[in-house]
Structure formats: structure tokens, C-alpha cells
Amino acid sequence: MGKQAYTRLCAPCHGTSAEGGAGNDLIPASPDLTDAMWDHGATDGEIFATIKNGVAPEFNMTPFKDRLKDDEIWNVVNYLRSIAKK
């Protein structure tokens, strides 16, 4: 279920493999979600909060609290953990 939500909502920016997007003149490059370096917190709770609330102040990553229920966000967090580089 996490992969389905990721593919539908996250992959357009972070790529189908979650290794980041190139960005353009209007949108900055999105980070790799499979590596050990997380810019906005690396704990499961911090990742949950980032997905739910977005990344302020520019909100290049928009909040998903109106599009995903909490359990769906946790499914995405768990999916990201399952595909992380070891």
C-alpha cells in the first residue's frame, strides 16, 4: 500500500526509484529518499511529519495531510524504509 501511495503522489518529484528528481527553473531538485542523508529529519516520526506537513517556508514539498490519512503516510514511511540502500 505504501508503494502505491508513493507511486501516485511522490514519484512525480522523487522519481520511481525514490533516488531524487532533477528539478527545473521553477522547482528545485528533490532529494534521494533511499540514502542515509535526510535534510529534514531521519527518524520515522520526522519523515512522517515532513510528508504530512510539507517543508516550510517555501513548501517546495507541499503538505499531504489533505490527501493522505495518517495510516497511509505511515505506509509510505515503511515503504521508504524497505527500499533504503543498506
C-alpha positions in Angstrom: 0.0 0.0 0.0 2.9 2.3 0.7 4.4 1.7 -2.7 1.0 2.5 -4.4 0.7 5.8 -2.5 4.4 6.7 -3.2 4.0 5.9 -6.9 0.8 8.1 -7.1 1.9 11.1 -5.1 5.7 11.1 -4.5 7.2 9.6 -7.6 6.4 12.6 -9.9 9.0 14.6 -7.9 11.3 12.0 -6.2 11.4 9.5 -9.1 10.0 6.0 -9.4 13.0 4.6 -7.6 13.0 7.4 -5.0 16.5 8.4 -5.9 15.6 12.0 -6.5 14.4 14.3 -9.2 16.3 16.7 -11.4 14.2 19.8 -10.8 14.0 22.7 -13.2 13.9 26.5 -13.2 10.7 26.6 -11.2 11.1 23.6 -8.9 14.4 22.6 -7.1 15.7 19.1 -7.4 14.1 16.7 -5.0 16.4 14.6 -2.7 17.2 10.9 -2.8 15.0 9.1 -0.3 16.9 5.9 -0.4 20.2 7.2 1.1 21.2 7.8 4.7 21.3 11.6 4.4 17.9 13.2 5.1 17.7 17.0 5.1 14.5 17.3 7.1 15.0 14.6 9.8 15.7 10.9 9.5 13.6 9.3 12.2 10.4 7.7 11.2 8.4 10.4 13.1 10.3 13.2 11.4 9.7 11.6 7.9 6.0 11.3 8.8 5.8 14.9 9.8 7.6 16.1 6.7 5.2 14.2 4.5 2.2 15.3 6.4 3.1 19.0 6.9 5.5 19.7 4.0 8.7 21.6 4.1 8.4 25.2 5.2 8.9 28.0 4.5 8.9 27.7 0.7 6.8 24.5 0.7 8.7 23.1 -2.3 7.4 19.9 -0.8 3.8 20.5 -0.2 1.8 19.1 2.7 0.0 15.8 2.1 -2.2 16.0 5.2 -5.3 16.7 3.0 -4.5 13.9 0.5 -3.3 11.1 2.8 -4.6 9.7 6.0 -2.1 9.2 8.8 -2.1 5.4 8.2 -1.4 6.0 4.5 1.5 8.3 5.4 2.9 5.6 7.7 2.7 3.1 4.8 4.8 5.5 2.7 7.4 5.8 5.5 7.5 2.0 5.8 7.9 1.7 2.1 10.8 4.1 2.0 12.5 2.2 4.8 12.0 -1.0 2.8 13.8 0.4 -0.3 16.6 2.2 1.6 20.1 1.5 0.5 21.8 -0.7 3.0 
